[in-house]
């Protein structure tokens, strides 16, 4: 039941979420991510979508995540067109071992939906 709840949270999130394993293979994209990138990239390497400099930075962040269980969140980019920040976030198992990472987007625009709009 809890697994279904977590999956529903991720699938209902309006922000793109891209989950990668330790080899940077995309293992999951939520519907918002598929819409943003115009296709489902599951099974492909995230590094195929980035240039050499970005891939070097991804590797640096993964190394940093591996150094300590306290190293879990890195701000990677601000998109001024969409007024959002992008982060890499460590994914760890119950023992604290790094098992992958995900890309998290946080929009900085004020919500335009009316409060409690139940239309």
SULRAKA-V246338 format. One line per field, one symbol per residue. ss: DSSP state (H for helix, E for strand, C for the rest). phi: phi as a letter, one per 40 degrees, with the letter a starting at -180 (. if undefined). burial: + if it has 24 or more other ideal C-beta (glycine too) atoms within 12 Angstrom, else -. Layout:
BEGIN
ss->???
phi->???
burial->???
END
This chain:
BEGIN
ss->CHHHHHHHHHHHCCCCEEEEECCCEEEEECHHHHHHHCCCCCCCEHHHHCCHHHHHHHHHHHHHHHHCCCCCEEEEEEECCCCEEEEEEEEECCCCCEEEEEEEEEECCCCCCCCCCCC
phi->.cdcccccdcccccccbbbbcccgccbabcdccccccgacbdgccdcccbcdcccccdcccdccdccacccbabcbabcccbfbbbbbbcbbcccgccbiabcbbbcbcccccccfcbd
burial->---------+--+-++++++-+-+-+++++--+--+----+----+---+-------+--++--+--------+-+-------+-++++++------+-+++++++-------------
END
